[in-house]
């Protein structure tokens, strides 16, 4: 029987999300039908391996988190404080990077344009050709 795992920190939540995603993919009908009816035991074995793999990762992350919590409680040694601070800075950098990419994606212009706006933005010969194509498109007999 496996140890229970706690999902508290950001790293643990991300590993848990990966685990859930992989299990959902494993449990899909399209994946399960490959094993049905003769190899269902192999399908269950692969599902258990997925759970085992991620539980091991979560147990390691739990150990690290508990060590950091103990170091925070002790807090007398400067090297220990620097290690904790370095880990926090690393997490902040990751958060800032993801925030930056979110704002960049949010500020991207909408690439979908109507034919009228495309024709309006074109200049010279290309505009004449675009207008001619629009007239042909809208031509009714």
DSSP file (Angstrom, degrees, kcal/mol; ACC not computed):
  #  RESIDUE AA STRUCTURE BP1 BP2  ACC     N-H-->O    O-->H-N    N-H-->O    O-->H-N    TCO  KAPPA ALPHA  PHI   PSI    X-CA   Y-CA   Z-CA
    1    1 A X              0   0    0      0, 0.0     2,-0.2     0, 0.0     0, 0.0   0.000 360.0 360.0 360.0 139.3    0.0    0.0    0.0
    2    2 A X        -     0   0    0      1,-0.1     2,-0.1     3,-0.0     3,-0.1  -0.470 360.0-105.0 -84.9 153.2    1.3    3.5   -0.9
    3    3 A X        -     0   0    0     -2,-0.2     2,-0.2     1,-0.1    -1,-0.1  -0.381  39.9-106.8 -67.0 152.0    1.8    6.4    1.4
    4    4 A X        -     0   0    0     -2,-0.1     2,-0.3    55,-0.0    -1,-0.1  -0.552  34.9-145.9 -77.7 150.2   -0.8    9.1    1.3
    5    5 A X        -     0   0    0     -2,-0.2     2,-0.4    -3,-0.1    54,-0.1  -0.879   1.4-139.4-118.7 150.8    0.4   12.3   -0.3
    6    6 A X        -     0   0    0     -2,-0.3     2,-0.6    52,-0.2     3,-0.2  -0.882   4.8-156.0-107.9 140.8   -0.5   15.9    0.4
    7    7 A X        +     0   0    0     -2,-0.4     3,-0.0     1,-0.1    -2,-0.0  -0.870  48.1 120.4-118.3  96.1   -1.1   18.5   -2.3
    8    8 A X        +     0   0    0     -2,-0.6    -1,-0.1     0, 0.0    54,-0.0   0.721  51.1  66.6-122.5 -51.5   -0.5   21.9   -0.8
    9    9 A X  S  > S-     0   0    0     -3,-0.2     4,-2.2     1,-0.1     5,-0.1  -0.180  85.8-107.5 -78.3 170.2    2.3   23.7   -2.6
   10   10 A X  H  > S+     0   0    0      2,-0.2     4,-2.1     1,-0.2     5,-0.2   0.897 119.4  51.1 -62.4 -43.4    2.3   25.1   -6.1
   11   11 A X  H  > S+     0   0    0      1,-0.2     4,-2.1     2,-0.2    -1,-0.2   0.905 110.0  49.9 -62.5 -42.0    4.7   22.4   -7.3
   12   12 A X  H  > S+     0   0    0      1,-0.2     4,-2.5     2,-0.2    -1,-0.2   0.896 109.5  51.5 -64.9 -39.8    2.6   19.7   -5.8
   13   13 A X  H  X S+     0   0    0     -4,-2.2     4,-2.4     2,-0.2    -1,-0.2   0.888 109.0  50.5 -64.7 -38.1   -0.5   21.1   -7.5
   14   14 A X  H  X S+     0   0    0     -4,-2.1     4,-2.0     2,-0.2    -2,-0.2   0.908 111.7  47.1 -67.5 -40.0    1.1   21.2  -10.9
   15   15 A X  H  X S+     0   0    0     -4,-2.1     4,-2.3     2,-0.2    -2,-0.2   0.907 112.3  51.0 -65.0 -41.0    2.3   17.5  -10.5
   16   16 A X  H  X S+     0   0    0     -4,-2.5     4,-2.6     1,-0.2    -2,-0.2   0.898 108.5  51.5 -63.0 -40.2   -1.2   16.6   -9.4
   17   17 A X  H  X S+     0   0    0     -4,-2.4     4,-2.4     1,-0.2    -1,-0.2   0.898 109.5  49.9 -64.0 -39.7   -2.7   18.3  -12.4
   18   18 A X  H  X S+     0   0    0     -4,-2.0     4,-2.6     2,-0.2    -1,-0.2   0.904 110.4  51.0 -62.9 -40.7   -0.4   16.4  -14.7
   19   19 A X  H  X S+     0   0    0     -4,-2.3     4,-2.5     2,-0.2    -2,-0.2   0.935 110.8  47.3 -62.3 -47.1   -1.4   13.2  -13.0
   20   20 A X  H  X S+     0   0    0     -4,-2.6     4,-2.4     1,-0.2    -1,-0.2   0.908 112.5  50.4 -61.4 -42.5   -5.1   13.9  -13.5
   21   21 A X  H  X S+     0   0    0     -4,-2.4     4,-2.2     1,-0.2    -1,-0.2   0.923 112.0  46.5 -62.2 -44.9   -4.6   14.9  -17.1
   22   22 A X  H  X S+     0   0    0     -4,-2.6     4,-2.2     1,-0.2    -1,-0.2   0.884 112.7  49.8 -67.6 -37.6   -2.7   11.7  -17.9
   23   23 A X  H  X S+     0   0    0     -4,-2.5     4,-2.3     2,-0.2    -1,-0.2   0.886 109.0  52.2 -68.1 -37.7   -5.3    9.5  -16.1
   24   24 A X  H  < S+     0   0    0     -4,-2.4     4,-0.5     2,-0.2    -2,-0.2   0.928 111.0  47.5 -61.6 -43.5   -8.1   11.2  -18.0
   25   25 A X  H >< S+     0   0    0     -4,-2.2     3,-0.9     1,-0.2     6,-0.2   0.899 112.4  49.8 -63.1 -40.0   -6.3   10.4  -21.3
   26   26 A X  H 3< S+     0   0    0     -4,-2.2    -1,-0.2     1,-0.2    -2,-0.2   0.864 110.8  49.9 -66.8 -35.5   -5.7    6.8  -20.1
   27   27 A X  T 3< S+     0   0    0     -4,-2.3    -1,-0.2    -5,-0.1    -2,-0.2   0.421  83.5 119.6 -86.6   2.1   -9.4    6.4  -19.2
   28   28 A X  S <> S-     0   0    0     -3,-0.9     4,-2.5    -4,-0.5     3,-0.2  -0.291  73.1-121.0 -66.3 154.5  -10.8    7.7  -22.5
   29   29 A X  H  > S+     0   0    0      1,-0.2     4,-2.5     2,-0.2     5,-0.2   0.890 111.6  56.8 -61.9 -41.3  -12.9    5.4  -24.5
   30   30 A X  H  4 S+     0   0    0      1,-0.2     4,-0.4     2,-0.2    -1,-0.2   0.845 112.6  41.4 -63.5 -32.8  -10.5    5.6  -27.5
   31   31 A X  H >4 S+     0   0    0     -3,-0.2     3,-0.9    -6,-0.2     4,-0.5   0.895 115.1  49.7 -78.4 -41.7   -7.6    4.4  -25.4
   32   32 A X  H >X S+     0   0    0     -4,-2.5     3,-1.3     1,-0.2     4,-1.3   0.839 100.3  64.0 -68.5 -32.3   -9.5    1.7  -23.5
   33   33 A X  T 3< S+     0   0    0     -4,-2.5    -1,-0.2     1,-0.3    -2,-0.2   0.755  92.4  65.0 -66.5 -21.2  -11.0    0.2  -26.7
   34   34 A X  T <4 S+     0   0    0     -3,-0.9    -1,-0.3    -4,-0.4    -2,-0.2   0.813 110.5  36.9 -66.6 -28.7   -7.4   -0.8  -27.8
   35   35 A X  T <> S+     0   0    0     -3,-1.3     4,-2.9    -4,-0.5    -2,-0.2   0.621  93.9 138.0 -97.6 -17.2   -7.2   -3.1  -24.8
   36   36 A X  T  <  -     0   0    0     -4,-1.3     2,-0.1     1,-0.2     0, 0.0  -0.526  67.3  -5.5 -79.2 142.1  -10.8   -4.4  -24.7
   37   37 A X  T  4 S+     0   0    0     -2,-0.2     3,-0.5     0, 0.0    -1,-0.2  -0.968 135.1  33.6 -94.9 -10.0  -11.7   -7.3  -24.3
   38   38 A X  T  4 S+     0   0    0      1,-0.2     3,-0.2     2,-0.1    -2,-0.2   0.787 120.6  39.5 -85.9 -27.0   -8.5   -9.3  -24.1
   39   39 A X     X  +     0   0    0     -4,-2.9     4,-1.8     1,-0.2     3,-0.4  -0.046  67.5 123.3-117.2  32.5   -6.0   -7.0  -22.5
   40   40 A X  H  > S+     0   0    0     -3,-0.5     4,-2.5     1,-0.2     5,-0.2   0.858  75.2  58.3 -62.0 -34.2   -8.0   -5.2  -19.8
   41   41 A X  H  > S+     0   0    0     -3,-0.2     4,-2.1     1,-0.2    -1,-0.2   0.892 105.6  49.2 -62.4 -38.7   -5.5   -6.4  -17.2
   42   42 A X  H  > S+     0   0    0     -3,-0.4     4,-2.3     2,-0.2    -1,-0.2   0.880 109.5  52.4 -66.8 -38.3   -2.7   -4.6  -19.1
   43   43 A X  H  X S+     0   0    0     -4,-1.8     4,-2.0     2,-0.2    -2,-0.2   0.921 111.2  46.5 -63.2 -44.7   -4.8   -1.4  -19.3
   44   44 A X  H  X S+     0   0    0     -4,-2.5     4,-2.4     1,-0.2    -2,-0.2   0.884 110.1  54.3 -64.3 -38.4   -5.4   -1.5  -15.5
   45   45 A X  H  X S+     0   0    0     -4,-2.1     4,-2.1     1,-0.2    -2,-0.2   0.912 107.9  49.2 -62.6 -43.2   -1.7   -2.1  -14.9
   46   46 A X  H  X S+     0   0    0     -4,-2.3     4,-2.0     2,-0.2    -1,-0.2   0.890 110.0  51.9 -64.0 -38.7   -0.8    0.9  -17.0
   47   47 A X  H  X S+     0   0    0     -4,-2.0     4,-2.0     1,-0.2    -2,-0.2   0.911 110.0  48.6 -62.1 -42.4   -3.3    3.0  -15.0
   48   48 A X  H  X S+     0   0    0     -4,-2.4     4,-2.6     1,-0.2    -2,-0.2   0.864 108.6  54.1 -66.0 -35.9   -1.7    1.8  -11.7
   49   49 A X  H  X S+     0   0    0     -4,-2.1     4,-2.7     2,-0.2    -1,-0.2   0.882 106.9  51.4 -64.7 -38.3    1.8    2.7  -13.1
   50   50 A X  H  X S+     0   0    0     -4,-2.0     4,-2.1     2,-0.2     5,-0.2   0.942 112.1  46.1 -62.2 -47.3    0.7    6.2  -13.8
   51   51 A X  H  X S+     0   0    0     -4,-2.0     4,-2.3     1,-0.2    -2,-0.2   0.919 114.0  48.8 -61.8 -43.9   -0.7    6.6  -10.3
   52   52 A X  H  X S+     0   0    0     -4,-2.6     4,-2.2     2,-0.2    -2,-0.2   0.924 109.4  52.0 -61.9 -46.2    2.5    5.1   -8.8
   53   53 A X  H  X S+     0   0    0     -4,-2.7     4,-1.7     1,-0.2    -1,-0.2   0.925 114.4  41.5 -59.0 -47.1    4.8    7.3  -10.9
   54   54 A X  H  X S+     0   0    0     -4,-2.1     4,-2.5     1,-0.2    -1,-0.2   0.834 110.5  56.7 -74.5 -31.0    3.1   10.5   -9.8
   55   55 A X  H  X S+     0   0    0     -4,-2.3     4,-2.4    -5,-0.2    -1,-0.2   0.889 105.8  51.8 -65.2 -36.9    2.7    9.4   -6.2
   56   56 A X  H  X S+     0   0    0     -4,-2.2     4,-2.0     2,-0.2    -2,-0.2   0.934 110.8  47.8 -62.4 -45.5    6.5    9.0   -6.0
   57   57 A X  H  X S+     0   0    0     -4,-1.7     4,-2.3     1,-0.2    -2,-0.2   0.922 112.7  48.9 -60.6 -43.3    7.0   12.5   -7.4
   58   58 A X  H  X S+     0   0    0     -4,-2.5     4,-2.5     1,-0.2    -1,-0.2   0.872 108.0  53.9 -66.5 -36.3    4.5   13.9   -4.9
   59   59 A X  H  X S+     0   0    0     -4,-2.4     4,-2.1     2,-0.2    -1,-0.2   0.904 109.2  48.7 -63.8 -40.2    6.1   12.1   -2.0
   60   60 A X  H  X S+     0   0    0     -4,-2.0     4,-2.2     2,-0.2    -2,-0.2   0.914 112.0  48.5 -64.4 -42.7    9.5   13.6   -2.9
   61   61 A X  H  X S+     0   0    0     -4,-2.3     4,-2.5     1,-0.2    -2,-0.2   0.876 109.3  53.5 -65.5 -36.5    7.9   17.1   -3.1
   62   62 A X  H  X S+     0   0    0     -4,-2.5     4,-2.6     2,-0.2    -2,-0.2   0.911 108.1  50.3 -62.3 -42.3    6.2   16.5    0.2
   63   63 A X  H  X S+     0   0    0     -4,-2.1     4,-2.3     2,-0.2    -2,-0.2   0.937 111.7  47.6 -60.7 -46.8    9.6   15.7    1.8
   64   64 A X  H  X S+     0   0    0     -4,-2.2     4,-2.4     1,-0.2    -2,-0.2   0.919 112.7  48.8 -60.6 -44.1   11.1   18.8    0.4
   65   65 A X  H  X S+     0   0    0     -4,-2.5     4,-2.4     1,-0.2    -1,-0.2   0.909 111.5  49.0 -64.1 -42.0    8.2   21.0    1.6
   66   66 A X  H  X S+     0   0    0     -4,-2.6     4,-2.2     2,-0.2    -1,-0.2   0.884 110.2  51.4 -66.3 -37.5    8.4   19.5    5.1
   67   67 A X  H  X S+     0   0    0     -4,-2.3     4,-2.5     2,-0.2    -2,-0.2   0.927 110.5  49.0 -62.9 -44.4   12.1   20.1    5.2
   68   68 A X  H  X S+     0   0    0     -4,-2.4     4,-2.1     1,-0.2    -2,-0.2   0.892 109.8  51.8 -63.5 -38.8   11.6   23.7    4.2
   69   69 A X  H  X S+     0   0    0     -4,-2.4     4,-1.9     2,-0.2    -1,-0.2   0.906 110.5  48.3 -64.1 -40.2    8.9   24.1    6.8
   70   70 A X  H  X S+     0   0    0     -4,-2.2     4,-2.7     1,-0.2    -2,-0.2   0.901 109.8  52.6 -65.6 -39.6   11.2   22.8    9.5
   71   71 A X  H  X S+     0   0    0     -4,-2.5     4,-2.8     1,-0.2    -1,-0.2   0.877 107.4  52.2 -64.2 -35.7   14.0   25.1    8.3
   72   72 A X  H  < S+     0   0    0     -4,-2.1    -1,-0.2     1,-0.2    -2,-0.2   0.898 110.6  48.1 -65.6 -39.3   11.6   28.0    8.6
   73   73 A X  H  < S+     0   0    0     -4,-1.9    -2,-0.2    -5,-0.1    -1,-0.2   0.920 118.8  38.8 -67.1 -42.6   10.8   27.0   12.2
   74   74 A X  H  < S+     0   0    0     -4,-2.7    -2,-0.2    -5,-0.1    -3,-0.2   0.991  76.6 156.8 -69.5 -61.6   14.5   26.6   13.1
   75   75 A X     <  +     0   0    0     -4,-2.8    -1,-0.1    -5,-0.2    -3,-0.1   0.473  31.9 111.0  56.1   8.9   15.6   29.6   11.1
   76   76 A X        +     0   0    0     -5,-0.1     2,-0.3     4,-0.0    -1,-0.1   0.863  57.6  77.5 -81.4 -36.0   18.8   30.2   13.1
   77   77 A X     >  -     0   0    0      1,-0.1     4,-1.7    -6,-0.1     5,-0.1  -0.596  69.6-148.5 -82.5 130.9   21.3   29.3   10.5
   78   78 A X  H  > S+     0   0    0     -2,-0.3     4,-2.3     1,-0.2     5,-0.2   0.848  96.5  56.1 -66.7 -36.0   21.9   31.9    7.7
   79   79 A X  H  > S+     0   0    0      1,-0.2     4,-2.1     2,-0.2    -1,-0.2   0.899 106.6  50.3 -64.0 -39.9   22.7   29.3    5.0
   80   80 A X  H  > S+     0   0    0      1,-0.2     4,-2.1     2,-0.2    -1,-0.2   0.909 110.1  50.1 -64.4 -40.8   19.3   27.6    5.7
   81   81 A X  H  X S+     0   0    0     -4,-1.7     4,-2.5     1,-0.2    -2,-0.2   0.893 109.3  51.9 -64.0 -39.2   17.6   31.0    5.4
   82   82 A X  H  X S+     0   0    0     -4,-2.3     4,-2.5     2,-0.2    -1,-0.2   0.882 107.8  51.8 -65.8 -37.4   19.4   31.7    2.1
   83   83 A X  H  X S+     0   0    0     -4,-2.1     4,-2.0     2,-0.2    -1,-0.2   0.922 111.4  46.7 -63.8 -43.7   18.3   28.4    0.7
   84   84 A X  H  X S+     0   0    0     -4,-2.1     4,-2.1     1,-0.2    -2,-0.2   0.922 112.9  49.9 -63.3 -43.8   14.7   29.1    1.6
   85   85 A X  H  X S+     0   0    0     -4,-2.5     4,-2.4     1,-0.2    -2,-0.2   0.896 108.5  52.7 -62.3 -41.2   15.0   32.6    0.1
   86   86 A X  H  X S+     0   0    0     -4,-2.5     4,-2.1     1,-0.2    -1,-0.2   0.893 108.8  49.9 -62.9 -40.0   16.5   31.3   -3.1
   87   87 A X  H  X S+     0   0    0     -4,-2.0     4,-2.1     2,-0.2    -1,-0.2   0.903 110.7  49.6 -65.7 -40.8   13.6   28.9   -3.6
   88   88 A X  H  X S+     0   0    0     -4,-2.1     4,-2.3     2,-0.2    -2,-0.2   0.911 110.0  50.8 -63.7 -41.9   11.1   31.7   -3.0
   89   89 A X  H  X S+     0   0    0     -4,-2.4     4,-2.3     1,-0.2    -2,-0.2   0.898 108.5  52.5 -62.2 -40.9   12.8   33.9   -5.6
   90   90 A X  H  X S+     0   0    0     -4,-2.1     4,-2.0     1,-0.2    -1,-0.2   0.925 109.9  47.9 -60.9 -45.1   12.7   31.0   -8.1
   91   91 A X  H  X S+     0   0    0     -4,-2.1     4,-2.2     1,-0.2    -2,-0.2   0.882 110.7  51.8 -63.4 -38.5    9.0   30.6   -7.6
   92   92 A X  H  X S+     0   0    0     -4,-2.3     4,-2.7     2,-0.2    -1,-0.2   0.889 107.8  52.1 -65.9 -38.7    8.5   34.4   -8.0
   93   93 A X  H  X S+     0   0    0     -4,-2.3     4,-2.4     2,-0.2    -2,-0.2   0.915 110.1  48.4 -62.5 -42.9   10.4   34.3  -11.2
   94   94 A X  H  X S+     0   0    0     -4,-2.0     4,-2.3     2,-0.2    -2,-0.2   0.913 112.5  48.7 -63.1 -42.4    8.3   31.6  -12.6
   95   95 A X  H  X S+     0   0    0     -4,-2.2     4,-2.2     1,-0.2    -2,-0.2   0.908 111.8  49.0 -64.7 -41.9    5.1   33.4  -11.5
   96   96 A X  H  X S+     0   0    0     -4,-2.7     4,-2.4     2,-0.2    -2,-0.2   0.893 110.5  51.1 -64.1 -39.8    6.4   36.7  -13.1
   97   97 A X  H  X S+     0   0    0     -4,-2.4     4,-2.2     2,-0.2    -2,-0.2   0.922 111.9  45.8 -64.1 -44.5    7.2   34.8  -16.4
   98   98 A X  H  X S+     0   0    0     -4,-2.3     4,-2.0     1,-0.2    -1,-0.2   0.871 112.5  51.4 -68.1 -34.8    3.7   33.2  -16.6
   99   99 A X  H  X S+     0   0    0     -4,-2.2     4,-2.2     2,-0.2    -2,-0.2   0.903 109.1  51.5 -65.8 -40.5    2.1   36.6  -15.8
  100  100 A X  H  X S+     0   0    0     -4,-2.4     4,-2.3     1,-0.2    -2,-0.2   0.917 110.1  47.7 -62.6 -44.4    4.1   38.2  -18.5
  101  101 A X  H  X S+     0   0    0     -4,-2.2     4,-2.4     1,-0.2    -1,-0.2   0.866 109.9  53.8 -67.2 -34.8    3.1   35.6  -21.1
  102  102 A X  H  X S+     0   0    0     -4,-2.0     4,-2.0     2,-0.2    -1,-0.2   0.928 110.8  45.5 -63.3 -43.7   -0.6   36.0  -20.0
  103  103 A X  H  X S+     0   0    0     -4,-2.2     4,-1.8     2,-0.2    -2,-0.2   0.873 112.0  52.0 -69.2 -34.9   -0.5   39.8  -20.5
  104  104 A X  H  < S+     0   0    0     -4,-2.3     4,-0.4     1,-0.2    -1,-0.2   0.925 112.2  45.5 -64.7 -43.2    1.3   39.4  -23.9
  105  105 A X  H >< S+     0   0    0     -4,-2.4     3,-0.6     1,-0.2    -2,-0.2   0.846 111.8  53.1 -67.4 -32.9   -1.4   36.9  -25.1
  106  106 A X  H 3< S+     0   0    0     -4,-2.0    -1,-0.2     1,-0.2    -2,-0.2   0.850 109.3  48.5 -69.6 -34.7   -4.1   39.2  -23.8
  107  107 A X  T 3< S+     0   0    0     -4,-1.8    -1,-0.2    -5,-0.1    -2,-0.2   0.428  82.1 117.1 -89.7   1.3   -2.8   42.2  -25.7
  108  108 A X  S <  S-     0   0    0     -3,-0.6     2,-0.1    -4,-0.4     3,-0.0  -0.459  70.8-113.8 -68.4 139.7   -2.4   40.4  -29.0
  109  109 A X        -     0   0    0     -2,-0.1     2,-0.5     1,-0.1    -1,-0.1  -0.366  33.7 -97.1 -72.1 155.2   -4.6   41.9  -31.7
  110  110 A X        -     0   0    0      1,-0.2    -1,-0.1     2,-0.1     0, 0.0  -0.603  31.3-158.8 -72.0 122.7   -7.4   39.9  -33.1
  111  111 A X        +     0   0    0     -2,-0.5     2,-0.4    -3,-0.0    -1,-0.2   0.606  63.2  98.9 -82.6 -11.4   -6.1   38.4  -36.3
  112  112 A X        +     0   0    0     -3,-0.0     2,-0.3     0, 0.0    -2,-0.1  -0.650  53.2 175.0 -80.4 127.3   -9.6   37.8  -37.8
  113  113 A X        -     0   0    0     -2,-0.4     2,-0.1     3,-0.0    -2,-0.0  -0.948  28.7-118.9-133.5 151.2  -10.6   40.5  -40.2
  114  114 A X     >  -     0   0    0     -2,-0.3     4,-1.9     1,-0.1     5,-0.2  -0.464  31.2-112.3 -83.0 162.7  -13.5   41.1  -42.5
  115  115 A X  H  > S+     0   0    0      1,-0.2     4,-2.4     2,-0.2     5,-0.2   0.846 117.0  57.2 -63.5 -33.8  -13.0   41.4  -46.3
  116  116 A X  H  > S+     0   0    0      1,-0.2     4,-1.9     2,-0.2    -1,-0.2   0.914 108.0  45.9 -64.5 -43.1  -13.9   45.1  -46.1
  117  117 A X  H  > S+     0   0    0      2,-0.2     4,-1.8     1,-0.2    -1,-0.2   0.861 111.7  51.8 -69.7 -34.9  -11.2   45.9  -43.6
  118  118 A X  H  X S+     0   0    0     -4,-1.9     4,-1.3     2,-0.2    -2,-0.2   0.934 111.2  47.0 -65.5 -44.7   -8.6   44.0  -45.6
  119  119 A X  H  < S+     0   0    0     -4,-2.4    -2,-0.2     1,-0.2    -1,-0.2   0.862 110.9  53.0 -64.4 -35.2   -9.5   45.9  -48.7
  120  120 A X  H  < S+     0   0    0     -4,-1.9    -1,-0.2     1,-0.2    -2,-0.2   0.848 108.9  49.2 -68.3 -34.7   -9.3   49.1  -46.8
  121  121 A X  H  < S+     0   0    0     -4,-1.8    -1,-0.2    -5,-0.1    -2,-0.2   0.713  94.4  89.6 -80.7 -20.3   -5.8   48.4  -45.5
  122  122 A X     <  -     0   0    0     -4,-1.3     2,-0.3    -3,-0.1    -3,-0.0  -0.395  64.8-151.2 -75.9 155.2   -4.4   47.5  -48.9
  123  123 A X    >>  -     0   0    0     -2,-0.1     3,-1.0     4,-0.0     4,-0.5  -0.905  44.5 -17.4-127.0 155.7   -2.9   50.1  -51.1
  124  124 A X  H 3> S-     0   0    0     -2,-0.3     4,-1.6     1,-0.2     3,-0.5  -0.234 123.2  -0.5  64.1-134.0   -2.4   50.7  -54.8
  125  125 A X  H 3> S+     0   0    0      1,-0.2     4,-2.5     2,-0.2    -1,-0.2   0.835 131.1  57.4 -63.7 -35.5   -2.7   47.9  -57.2
  126  126 A X  H <> S+     0   0    0     -3,-1.0     4,-2.3     1,-0.2    -1,-0.2   0.860 105.5  51.7 -66.3 -32.5   -3.5   45.3  -54.5
  127  127 A X  H  X S+     0   0    0     -4,-0.5     4,-2.6    -3,-0.5    -1,-0.2   0.907 109.4  49.2 -69.5 -40.3   -6.4   47.4  -53.4
  128  128 A X  H  X S+     0   0    0     -4,-1.6     4,-2.3     2,-0.2    -2,-0.2   0.926 113.1  47.2 -63.3 -44.0   -7.8   47.6  -56.9
  129  129 A X  H  X S+     0   0    0     -4,-2.5     4,-2.2     2,-0.2    -2,-0.2   0.902 112.4  49.6 -64.5 -40.9   -7.5   43.8  -57.3
  130  130 A X  H  X S+     0   0    0     -4,-2.3     4,-2.2     2,-0.2    -2,-0.2   0.903 110.8  49.6 -65.6 -40.6   -9.1   43.2  -53.9
  131  131 A X  H  X S+     0   0    0     -4,-2.6     4,-2.4     2,-0.2    -1,-0.2   0.897 109.8  51.6 -64.5 -39.7  -12.0   45.5  -54.8
  132  132 A X  H  X S+     0   0    0     -4,-2.3     4,-2.2     1,-0.2    -2,-0.2   0.908 110.0  49.1 -63.4 -41.3  -12.5   43.7  -58.1
  133  133 A X  H  X S+     0   0    0     -4,-2.2     4,-2.2     2,-0.2    -1,-0.2   0.886 110.6  50.6 -64.8 -38.3  -12.5   40.3  -56.3
  134  134 A X  H  X S+     0   0    0     -4,-2.2     4,-2.3     2,-0.2    -2,-0.2   0.899 109.5  50.6 -65.3 -39.8  -15.1   41.6  -53.8
  135  135 A X  H  X S+     0   0    0     -4,-2.4     4,-0.7     2,-0.2    -2,-0.2   0.905 110.6  49.1 -64.8 -40.1  -17.3   42.9  -56.6
  136  136 A X  H >< S+     0   0    0     -4,-2.2     3,-0.5     1,-0.2    -1,-0.2   0.890 111.4  50.3 -64.7 -37.9  -17.1   39.5  -58.3
  137  137 A X  H 3< S+     0   0    0     -4,-2.2    -2,-0.2     1,-0.2    -1,-0.2   0.901 116.4  40.2 -65.4 -40.7  -18.0   37.8  -55.0
  138  138 A X  H 3< S+     0   0    0     -4,-2.3    -1,-0.2    -5,-0.1     2,-0.2   0.424  86.7 123.1 -89.7   0.6  -21.0   40.1  -54.4
  139  139 A X    <<  -     0   0    0     -4,-0.7     2,-0.4    -3,-0.5    -3,-0.0  -0.444  42.7-166.2 -69.3 129.5  -22.1   40.1  -58.1
  140  140 A X              0   0    0     -2,-0.2    -2,-0.1     1,-0.1    -3,-0.0  -0.943 360.0 360.0-117.6 140.6  -25.7   38.9  -58.5
  141  141 A X              0   0    0     -2,-0.4    -1,-0.1     0, 0.0    -2,-0.0   0.450 360.0 360.0 -81.2 360.0  -27.2   37.9  -61.8
